[in-house]
Amino acid sequence: MITVKNLHKGFNGVSILKGISTTFEQGKTNLIIGQSGSGKTVFLKSLLGLHTPEEGTISFHDKVYGDLSKSEKRKLRVKIGMLFQGGALFDSMTVEENVLFPMEMFSQMSDSEKRDRANEVIKRVALINSNHKFPSEISGGMQKRVAIARAIVMNPKYLFCDEPNSGLDPQTSILIDNLILEITQEYNITTVINSHDMNSVMEIGQKIVFLKNGLKEWEGTNQDIFRTENKAVTDFVYSSNLMKKVRTMYLEDN
Amino acid sequence: MKYLHDFGLYFIMLKDIFSKFTKWSALKKLIFKEIDDLIIDSLGIVAFISFFVGGVIAIQTALNIDNPLIPKYLVGFATKQSIVLEFAPTFMSIIMAGKVGSFITSSIGSMRVTEQIDALEVMGINSLNYLVFPKIVALMLYPFVITLSMFLGILGGWVACVYGGFTTSEDFTMGLQYEFNEFHIIYAYIKTFFFAFILATIPSYHGYYMKGGALEVGKAATSSFVWTSVVIIIVNYMITQLMLT
C-alpha cells in the first residue's frame, strides 16, 4: 500500500502538485487520470522518488520515503518495478539481457537460476522466440511486454506504469491492460498506472484518482465513475459520444 | 550565471560518478565495451590523420628551411617536437572530442530522451557511475592511442621526407635523436591523462543533463564538442605553463 499525504511539488516557482492526499491499495490496479498538464507525470515521478516533494509525505507500507536513509531507499527501489511510456528498454541489450539486467545488478542467484527466472517471466508475458532480438527488432506491443517482464523479474511489491497503452493498437492495449491486471492480482502488488486511455479506466480501474490542476478532484472505482455527478470527471471521461452512450447504457442496465 | 551553474553541476556530477559503485561484474563488462567503442574504434581515424599530418608537417618544415646553413636534420627534429609536444596529445584530442565526445554525448543524451536513465535510477542504480565511470576507465588507455599517433606521425614525416626527396633517412633519424629530452615525453603523457579525463566527463555532462528531444541531442553534441575543445586548449596552456616554463 502507498499512502500520499498533502503532496506539493513545483518547478521554477510554478506549483504543479498542490496538496494531493490519497491511498493506492495493494493487490489492486490504481489509475491516475486527468487532462494533459494536470500533474499526473510529476505525481508519478514523485512517487518513484525521481522528484523530491516540497511538502507532504509518501509512505510505502507505513515507511515514509523521505525519512529513509540512502541504503534503505536503495533497498526499497529494488522492490519497485516501472513500466515507462516508451518502454525504456536498453537499446544495446537483447530482450533476454534487458530482463536479466535487474538480476545482474541486485541478485545473488547463479547464472543458470537468473536465466531460468528471466525465461519464466518472458514466458509469463507471452513473448515467444524473441530472447535474442534487440528492442529495435520487435514491435511496440512486444517492447511493452519486455518492459513488463523486466519490471516484474525481481518480484516487486510496487509496479508503476506510465501510459502503458500509448502508441498501441486497441487489441494490444487490451492485452497489456489484462496482463497488468493479472500480474497485480497474481503477485499481490500495488500497481499505480498513469493513463489517458478510457478503455483502461473502465476495464482495470479498480481505484481511480482524477487530478485537475494539481489537485485530487475525485476518486473512486470504475463502477463509481459511471454514477458520479462530478462535472470535471464527466467532462473528461465522457467527452466522446461513444463514452456518453456507454454511460447511458450502463446506467439503464443498472 | 548559467556558466556558474554548469560549472558547479559538473563538479557535483564528478562527485556522484565516484559514489555508490555498480556491481563489479557488470562494471567489468561495461569497461570492455567502452574500450571497444572509445579506444579500438578510434584507432583507424587516429592512424590515418596522424600519418598524413606527420607527412605534411615534415614537408612544410623542409620547404621553409631554405637557408643552406641550417642543417637538414632539423626537419626530423622539428617534426618530432611538433608531433610529440602538440599534435599528438593536443590536436588529436580535439579531433577525438569530435569523434569520441559526440558519440558519448549523443549516446547518453538518447538514453535521457528515451527514459533509460530514469529506468536505471528507479532500479536503484547510480546512473552516473554506471554510465560515466566505465568511460573514464576506458579512456585511461587513451595514452596508447596517442603513442600510436606519435609513432605514425613521425613515420609519416619520415616517409614524406625520404620518398619526397627533402632529406635523407639518416638526416631525418639524426634529427629525431637530436636533443632528445625524456621530460617532453612525460609532459606529453601527463597532458594526455588530463585530456582523457576531460574527453570522458565533459561530453558525459552534456549528454546526461540535456533536456528535450532528438533535436536537443544534436545541439548537446555540438555544444559538447565546443566545450571539450575549449577546456582542452585552456588545460593545455596551463600544463605547458606549469611544466615547461
Contacts between the chains, C-beta under 8 A, distances in Angstrom:
chain1	res1	chain2	res2	distance
A	45	B	118	8.0
A	48	B	122	5.5
A	49	B	122	7.7
A	50	B	118	6.1
A	50	B	121	6.3
A	50	B	122	7.0
A	70	B	20	7.9
A	73	B	124	7.6
A	74	B	20	7.8
A	74	B	124	4.6
A	75	B	124	7.8
A	76	B	124	7.9
A	77	B	122	6.5
A	77	B	123	6.4
A	77	B	124	3.4
A	78	B	123	7.3
A	78	B	124	5.4
A	80	B	122	6.1
A	80	B	123	7.9
A	82	B	118	8.0
A	82	B	119	6.6
A	82	B	122	4.5
A	82	B	123	7.9
A	84	B	115	4.5
A	84	B	118	6.8
A	84	B	119	6.1
A	85	B	115	7.1
A	86	B	114	5.6
A	86	B	115	6.1
A	88	B	114	6.1
A	88	B	115	4.1
A	88	B	116	5.1
A	88	B	118	6.7
A	88	B	119	4.1
A	89	B	116	7.7
A	90	B	116	5.9
A	90	B	119	7.9
A	91	B	110	7.7
A	91	B	114	7.7
A	91	B	116	7.6
A	92	B	33	7.9
A	101	B	123	7.9
A	102	B	123	5.7
A	104	B	23	7.3
A	104	B	25	7.2
A	104	B	26	5.6
A	105	B	22	7.2
A	105	B	23	5.8
A	105	B	26	6.1
A	105	B	123	6.7
A	105	B	125	6.0
A	106	B	23	7.9
A	106	B	123	7.9
A	106	B	124	7.4
A	160	B	122	7.8
